[in-house]
Amino acid sequence: MKNPLNKRIPKELAGDFGKYIVIFLFMVLLIGLVSAFKVVGESLQISFEEGIDTYNMEDGHFSFSEPINDNIVSSIEEKANLTIYDFEYFDEDIEGTYATVRVYKDRSAVNMPCIMEGEMPEADNEIVIDRLFARNNEIEIGDIIKLGGRELVLTGMAAFPDYSCLFESNADSMFDSTLFTPALMTEAGYDSIESSHVSYNYAWTYEENIPRSDKAAADKRSKELIDILEDVLIDANEAVVDEAIKAGKLVALSECLEKIEEQGMDPAMFDSDAGREMLLEQINKALEDEGIDLTEEFEEVLDNYPDKSAELTVEDLKLAMKASKEDVNAAQEYIDNIENEMLTVEDYLPRYMNQAINFGIDDVGSDSAVIILFGYIVVAVIAFVFAVTTNNTITAEAGVIGTLRASGYTKGEIVRHYMVLPVLVTFIAAIVGNVFGYTVMKKAMTAIEYNSFSFATYKTVWNADAFLLTTIVPIILMFVINLVVIANKLKLSPLRFLRRDLGKRGKKKAFRLNTKLPIMMRFRIRVIFQNIPNYIVLFLGIFLGGMLVIFGFMFGPLLDDYAKLVVESRIADYQYIVTNTEVSTENASAEKFAMTGLNTFDTKYKEEEISVYGIAKDSEYVSADIPAGKVVASNVMMDKFKLKNGDVIKLKDDLNGTEYSFEIAEDYRYDAALALFMNIDDYRTIFNESEDYFTGFFSNEEITDIAADDIYTIITIDDLQKLSNQMKISMGNMMIFMRCFGVIMFVLIMYILSKQIIEKNANSIAMTKILGFKNGEIGGLYIVATSVVVFISLLLTIPLIHGALYVLMNEYLYVKIVGYIPFMIDKSCYIKMFLIGIATYAAISVFQLIKISRVPKVMALKTVE
Amino acid sequence: MSFIEIKGIKKHYGEDESRVDVLNGIDIEIEKGEIVVLLGPSGSGKSTLLNIIGGIDDADDGYIAINGEKTANMSEKELTIYRRKHLGYVFQQYNLIPNLNIKENVEVGAYLSDKPLEADEILKTLGLYEHRHKLPNQLSGGQQQRTSIGRAIIKNPDILLCDEPTGALDYKTSKEILKLIEEVNHKYGNTVIMVTHNDAIKNMADRVIKLRDGAIRKDYKNEAKIPAAELDW
């Protein structure tokens, strides 16, 4: 025979429909959210992995100072077991804007675009750009884009697999989907634009794939490739080096011969072998003693090619004596322009280090763990809500339970009976929530991800893990929490149930209240103490809901504040990075500096690039007292890595593997970036640079006397604000979502628990009615008591939320993102949270007042129990 | 050997100054099928004794044996099974489940038995058949108490324990309930132990035990037993 108590279940459900439907809907929403997040995240991950083959995603790319010939390509391919693709591009700004378009010549074999809307370009005046960039700039298909003096028609919007996140440069702290887009034209269209910002870029794919997660293997393979590239470059530059050596010798010998002639000696006199040897010896000595040096470039060449002897020979002397003035000038010119003659690597970026490829997909993956954890915390709170309400029901039904137990019902049967509804509601909510998650919420979640990142299309992948995590685990949570609370409540003997003696063993004496307090106040205090378990759960719910609301509000002011800080603490209005050290300017505000990027080690925090500056003595722009041999660190760097004065930070150069240690003397206020500052002399020594080496100029004025070709890049205030702007855009929808969820949580917790308090006290309410209290007065007793608790909870949770979010930001957000935004919660966020909480409770109070007015007086008379 | 053997039962509540000795060594033997009435004023220990017989309270000393099976040696689990198999309980408060109808409330008792009696037959016996689809709050106190008796007897228990079954009822309804208990006893042969402070009820009993201050003051066979219908007070 089925347990007839089960017949109660649907009646119980119908009898307290309000409570169950609110919890059910909330759980559907919650589980839908978690499920959608997990499914979308994992589907994107799988699609990304599949996209590596589908779109033939690069394993990396490098660019050279000039196009490389087929021999070099074959040589690298053979030695490194990879395939190289010509992946040339140019950067041009859309006319009249600061938006940079990176147009690729050919993407037919590697990094093939996924057309999201429209079609590929066919005519040479057609172009395809990134979907997200187009949307952010409100560019539609058919619109005209002016680029490099041409008017191009937008025919399609695409997702480029090597730009799922729109990082213009890998050194950028944040991507920018409003000011940068990759693009594709036909080859003829590409050739029709004459750009001065061409990059001779090449993508490569290895013959053998390694898992994306195996960073160590990727790192090892990357280092091997760097070695191979070095060898290949040495071979490729051999002829240039030979010529440079010859030219260098010619120039040096000519200068020596001139000096010998000035001394009245005729070089021709030394026609004999012995004479020539003597002359050579004298010249070599003269070169050494008088510092008649080969040019710097020549020395560099020699340094790099130690097997090439610079020693002068008789043959060199013969050539020098025969050389005309024009020959010597030509040789000097060759040496002066040696950099242009040499083939060098301009950029090298393996896929595993490419933020444009990895940032988005890593972000999607890492978020799901936090969302699931958040989901579990909320389920646990709901489980406690259930447990508290069931506890109240058990108290109300003590007599029945006592009778059943006395009649032979086991404790287990009663526990199971009270467990059915919470578990059943959770189970159905989990199923419906999953369906909801896979349909409606999936679309919302997809919109959030696609609002931040330029992912290609994906197909939903059924995920057993996601189902397990969003169905089984919430049910287990609900089951365990309710089991513990209900079993604990039901462990009392049948007799105590019959006597309705459900308190702790040994009856507590009623605590005394000062009789000078008005009776109504004492009444309210008693109501509060009588409902402590309800209020604990209420407090927990307000804490969680409040945290969500604050989280939803905090990023707007935080990012605005950060943008302000960045501008306030900027080093200069402009930072010009130049292409060579010959560049000079007459601008009085310009000050030379040196800069390079070094990487942190991948420890607790994500590996990221630190800007290391060499600052001129008595700098106008960096007013820090930098001791020799030490560095000062930007305040954000100190904050993020929890550094203090005297700490030593280790950084590495990823290109050559060199490791550096820097002792931090003090911090320097610079909010825009993680940066170290040292004296420029120290910089030159540490990085083995020449005495006059520099990278660019700080300036508060726009410098107009440097040729565009000599400027590598200009960092302006807009660039410094990229991080905050982008975060605002990408987090916008999620923040609104968080706010709504927080408010719903407020409503749920406040509604259910305040309803419970009214129901629990229905007899007393009926009795007070009989005594002659008006509904408003009774509301004043019960609703005001809960109002006080809500008010105090809202206030008390503020410091707790502040602390919790601080921990969350430090232990999660800062670990996950590159860059740093100082933690700050604007007071207005707390005020908003507080007011929302009060408003929510005010609205719920109206319902409770109605509920109080509906409690029949006869209840107090009828129920003798 | 008697069906129910109660030997040397002692029970106290509280300690030191607040110690109250509720039962001071009770010895009773009850035969199968008897209607036993436990009489006594408030605080005499009759409900405590009933609860100890029912296995929902422990004795400090002594034992209860049903068919030779001592309850004192039983674990909580075994006690539950003992109650399930042998006992039916009727209380002054009916303790019906408010959102189950009358038939369902009776079936709650049937669930506990391997061979329960027919619910509809019980409802007819109790005069509740036509009310079987109503909820408890739609019935009078007497009808609710009859339902609670139905819930207790549907599993055909060996012993029916009734704690002040008419305590919350008026005269007429009380008599109906007592008639019903008597009828059940005749029909199913259960042993009935009924606690009451209503002296008149002793007249329907086979055996009367009077308690005062935790001790038996009188224990006698009622030679002048009358049907419940003829009771008057």
Interface residues (C-beta under 8 A of the other chain):
Chain A: M1 K2 N3 P4 L5 K7 R8 K11 E12 G15 E397 G399 V400 G402 T403 L404 R405 A406 S407 G408 Y409 T410 K411 S493 P494 L495 L498 K862 V864 E865
Chain B: N51 G54 I56 D57 K77 T80 I81 R83 R84 K85 L87 G88 Y89 F91 Q93 N95 L96 I97 N99 L100 E104 E107 V108 G109 A110 Y111 L112 P116 N137 S148 R151 A152 K155 A168
